[in-house]
């Protein structure tokens, strides 16, 4: 995977299609990673929100926002076949009039933007369209074409995908609480081990209940790295292994940032599209069981575990699904 220097050809940023999810995530994140000084190219200089290259100045800004004012832009012609809503395209684009790269989207805005741009403008070859078509409609709801799904929808859909180019890599679900959301459906997703088999370009999705967010979406930048359990205090007895994962995503500032987060102190909003690392925990079957999102008060936050009605909750997030998927 090689990052693209869009400052050399900025007009190519918005209409670009990519072969893999990893290439799409890296490409869409590239201008913001440069502004955050996570990545660089020869001849580039960064001052605050300004990136200078070859005598030209670009404004680069990313901000985590939920759907609302500034979240959508008109759908570029390049994507009209695979994203039929004309004015609901996730706002990660280059504006030639102001020489600016902007990304005003949440995690699923990033998810949609990445998957829309993976494959081609043929719905039969497009990653987003294929994902949507593979979700078993008898088991789970998923947004109609042209609408950004929720993180909850992504996370609970992966375990109920029908056969196709998308596969359910591994995951864990608490079916009773998911079923409450899936009225009129019969949710039959099941746990699946094999977290250690995850690879760069896989998507990592969580579904929450009872919190300010309904979940999260990320793209792995590399395979998980197993780490010692001694790095953590007071882990649940069901935890068997711990992994460090590196991701591209769009996340909010403050306690929502990850470890080694490119957005921290980026002279912009400290949120939006960028890079970070977090920890994932698995059980003896290598099924994902919980995670630590990032630092907290000079250390790390308490783990968030998959909901278990027989165990006292240690987090305000009721995590009902943690799932990974792969597009091939």
Secondary structure as the mmCIF struct_conf table of DSSP 4:
data_model
#
loop_
_struct_conf.conf_type_id
_struct_conf.id
_struct_conf.beg_label_comp_id
_struct_conf.beg_label_asym_id
_struct_conf.beg_label_seq_id
_struct_conf.end_label_comp_id
_struct_conf.end_label_asym_id
_struct_conf.end_label_seq_id
TURN_TY1_P TURN_TY1_P1 UNK A 6 UNK A 8
BEND BEND1 UNK A 9 UNK A 9
TURN_TY1_P TURN_TY1_P2 UNK A 10 UNK A 11
HELX_RH_AL_P HELX_RH_AL_P1 UNK A 12 UNK A 15
STRN STRN1 UNK A 18 UNK A 18
BEND BEND2 UNK A 19 UNK A 20
HELX_RH_AL_P HELX_RH_AL_P2 UNK A 21 UNK A 35
TURN_TY1_P TURN_TY1_P3 UNK A 36 UNK A 37
BEND BEND3 UNK A 38 UNK A 39
TURN_TY1_P TURN_TY1_P4 UNK A 42 UNK A 43
STRN STRN2 UNK A 44 UNK A 47
TURN_TY1_P TURN_TY1_P5 UNK A 48 UNK A 49
STRN STRN3 UNK A 50 UNK A 53
TURN_TY1_P TURN_TY1_P6 UNK A 54 UNK A 55
STRN STRN4 UNK A 56 UNK A 63
BEND BEND4 UNK A 67 UNK A 68
TURN_TY1_P TURN_TY1_P7 UNK A 69 UNK A 71
STRN STRN5 UNK A 72 UNK A 73
HELX_LH_PP_P HELX_LH_PP_P1 UNK A 74 UNK A 76
HELX_RH_3T_P HELX_RH_3T_P1 UNK A 77 UNK A 79
TURN_TY1_P TURN_TY1_P8 UNK A 80 UNK A 82
TURN_TY1_P TURN_TY1_P9 UNK A 86 UNK A 87
STRN STRN6 UNK A 89 UNK A 90
BEND BEND5 UNK A 91 UNK A 91
STRN STRN7 UNK A 92 UNK A 95
TURN_TY1_P TURN_TY1_P10 UNK A 96 UNK A 99
STRN STRN8 UNK A 100 UNK A 104
HELX_RH_AL_P HELX_RH_AL_P3 UNK A 107 UNK A 116
TURN_TY1_P TURN_TY1_P11 UNK A 117 UNK A 117
STRN STRN9 UNK A 118 UNK A 118
BEND BEND6 UNK A 119 UNK A 119
BEND BEND7 UNK A 121 UNK A 122
TURN_TY1_P TURN_TY1_P12 UNK A 123 UNK A 125
HELX_RH_AL_P HELX_RH_AL_P4 UNK A 127 UNK A 134
STRN STRN10 UNK A 135 UNK A 135
TURN_TY1_P TURN_TY1_P13 UNK A 137 UNK A 139
HELX_LH_PP_P HELX_LH_PP_P2 UNK A 143 UNK A 144
TURN_TY1_P TURN_TY1_P14 UNK A 145 UNK A 146
BEND BEND8 UNK A 147 UNK A 147
HELX_LH_PP_P HELX_LH_PP_P3 UNK A 148 UNK A 150
HELX_RH_AL_P HELX_RH_AL_P5 UNK A 151 UNK A 158
TURN_TY1_P TURN_TY1_P15 UNK A 159 UNK A 160
STRN STRN11 UNK A 161 UNK A 161
HELX_LH_PP_P HELX_LH_PP_P4 UNK A 162 UNK A 162
BEND BEND9 UNK A 163 UNK A 165
STRN STRN12 UNK A 166 UNK A 173
HELX_RH_AL_P HELX_RH_AL_P6 UNK A 175 UNK A 181
BEND BEND10 UNK A 182 UNK A 182
TURN_TY1_P TURN_TY1_P16 UNK A 183 UNK A 184
BEND BEND11 UNK A 185 UNK A 185
STRN STRN13 UNK A 192 UNK A 192
HELX_RH_3T_P HELX_RH_3T_P2 UNK A 195 UNK A 197
TURN_TY1_P TURN_TY1_P17 UNK A 200 UNK A 201
STRN STRN14 UNK A 203 UNK A 209
BEND BEND12 UNK A 210 UNK A 212
BEND BEND13 UNK A 214 UNK A 214
STRN STRN15 UNK A 215 UNK A 220
BEND BEND14 UNK A 221 UNK A 222
STRN STRN16 UNK A 225 UNK A 227
HELX_RH_3T_P HELX_RH_3T_P3 UNK A 229 UNK A 231
BEND BEND15 UNK A 232 UNK A 234
TURN_TY1_P TURN_TY1_P18 UNK A 237 UNK A 238
STRN STRN17 UNK A 241 UNK A 251
BEND BEND16 UNK A 253 UNK A 253
HELX_RH_3T_P HELX_RH_3T_P4 UNK A 254 UNK A 256
STRN STRN18 UNK A 259 UNK A 259
TURN_TY1_P TURN_TY1_P19 UNK A 260 UNK A 260
TURN_TY1_P TURN_TY1_P20 UNK A 262 UNK A 265
BEND BEND17 UNK A 267 UNK A 268
BEND BEND18 UNK A 270 UNK A 270
STRN STRN19 UNK A 272 UNK A 282
TURN_TY1_P TURN_TY1_P21 UNK A 284 UNK A 285
STRN STRN20 UNK A 288 UNK A 292
BEND BEND19 UNK A 294 UNK A 294
STRN STRN21 UNK A 295 UNK A 296
TURN_TY1_P TURN_TY1_P22 UNK A 297 UNK A 298
STRN STRN22 UNK A 299 UNK A 300
HELX_LH_PP_P HELX_LH_PP_P5 UNK A 301 UNK A 303
STRN STRN23 UNK A 304 UNK A 305
STRN STRN24 UNK A 306 UNK A 306
TURN_TY1_P TURN_TY1_P23 UNK A 309 UNK A 310
BEND BEND20 UNK A 311 UNK A 311
BEND BEND21 UNK A 315 UNK A 316
STRN STRN25 UNK A 318 UNK A 327
#
